[in-house]
Amino acid sequence: MRARTALIAIPLALGLVACGGGKDDGGTAKGSGGRSEAIAVKDSGVGSILVDGEGRTLYAFTKDKGGASSCDAKCIAVWPALTGSAKATAGKGVKSSLIQVAKKSGGAVQTTYGGWPLYYYVGDAAPGDVNGQGLDGQWFVVGADGKLVRNGT
């Protein structure tokens, strides 16, 4: 039953994310409304990793360089960016000095950590899922030190 639910949820999530708009505005509006998103460190099957305030796993894309996103509109449909109107705050285990932002269109900012823009994966159905880990050899979870966690793939 759980596998069937996941098979239904993934296309639904893809459809909802893909219908969010025609321009590359960073995808999700997580943390919008004048508040900032908190990020924290949580233990997972691949080690201690970054998660958002709801415990959802955050990823980095190896093609991103210099703190700037290389993820185009098709990419954002599957890998929504952690964006908001303000810089994310440091939660448990997070080094606030590693949190930065990259400006997006429309005034939104994408949170970066250790120079890596942060993303979600629509294939993660529940907090703590790490289904995007190692996908295409380009998507990895981020550790508390700001480095990509490449084990567990």
N, C-alpha and C positions, 0 to 999 in steps of 0.2 A: 504494500500500500504506500509506504514512504517513497519508494522509487517512482511509482506512478505519479504521486503528488509532485515530486521534483521535476519529472518530465513535463508536467503541465505548467509548473511555476516558471521554469526557465524561459519557454517561448513567451509567456505572458509578460515576464519582466523585460525581455528583449523588446517586445512590442511597446510597452509603456515607456521605456527609455528612448526608443527610436522615435516615438511620436512627440518627444519633448520640444521639438523646434527644428527649423531647417538650418540654422547657422551653428557654428561651433562656438557655443557660449560656455563651454565647460561642462555641459551635461547636467548633472544634478544640482539642485539649489540647497544642498545640505548645509545647514548652518546659516541660512539666510534669515531675513527678517530682523537684521540689526544685531543678532547675537552671534557669537563665535562658537565653533564646534570644538569640543575637547577631544584630544587624542590621548591614549594611554598605552601602556605595555601590558600584554597578557600572554600567559604561557599557552602554547599550542603544541600540536604534534610535530611541528618543525622547529620549535624553540620559542623564545620570547619575541613577540612581534607587536607591531603597532596595530591598534584598533581604534575605532571611533567611540563616541560616548555610549553607543548602544552595543558595543562589543563586536561590531562588524570589521572584518579584516581589511587592512589597507595594503595596497600593492604599489610597486614602482615598475616602470617600463624602461628597459635597458637602452632604448633608442633616444630617450630624453637626455639632453645635454645642457649643462650650464643652468640648471634650475628651470628650463623652459620645456613645455610640453610639445611632443612631436605627434601626439595622438590626434588624428583628424576626426571628422564627424562620424565616419563609419566605426572607427575605433572607440570613440566616446559612447557609441550606442551599446557597446559590450563592456566597456571599462569606464563608467562614469567617474568624473573627477570629483575630488573632495573640494567643493567650492563653498563660498559664503560671502558675506559682505565684510567680514573682518578676519584677521589672522586667528587661526586656531589657538586654543590655550593648551598648556601642558598639564596633563593628568598624571596619574601614578606611573612612575618609572620613566617618564619622558624628559629629555633634556631640552628645556625651553630655548637654549641657545641654538639648537638645530632646527627650530621651527621658523620658516620664512614663508613668503607668499610670492606668487607670480600673478600679475594682473591679467584678467580676462576681459573680453568685451562686455559692455553693459555695466561696468563697475564692480563685477564680482572678482574675487581673488581665489586662486587655487593654492591650497596649502602645500608647501614642500617641507621635507624633513631630510636633513643632511644633504640638501641639494637635489633630492628626488621629488618631483611632483607626485602627489598621492592620488590613488584611484581605488574604486571598488570593482568587484567582478560580479556581473549579474548572475553568474552561475552559483554564487554563494547564497544558499536559501536561508541560512540561519546564522546568528552570531556564532563566531568560532569556526565556521567553515573556511577551509583554505583550498577550495577547488581550483583556484586560478594559479596556484603555486607551480612555477616552472613551465606554464603554458607557452608553447612555441619557443621555448628556450629564451624568452624575452620578458616574462612577467614574474616578479618575485615579491614575496613579502619583505617588509623592512624591519630590521632589528632596532633595538633601543639606541644602538650606537650610530644609526643612520646608514648602515651598510646593508646591502641586499643579503637576504638569507637564502643561500642557494642549495642547502641540504634539503632532504625530504622530497626531492623531485625524481 
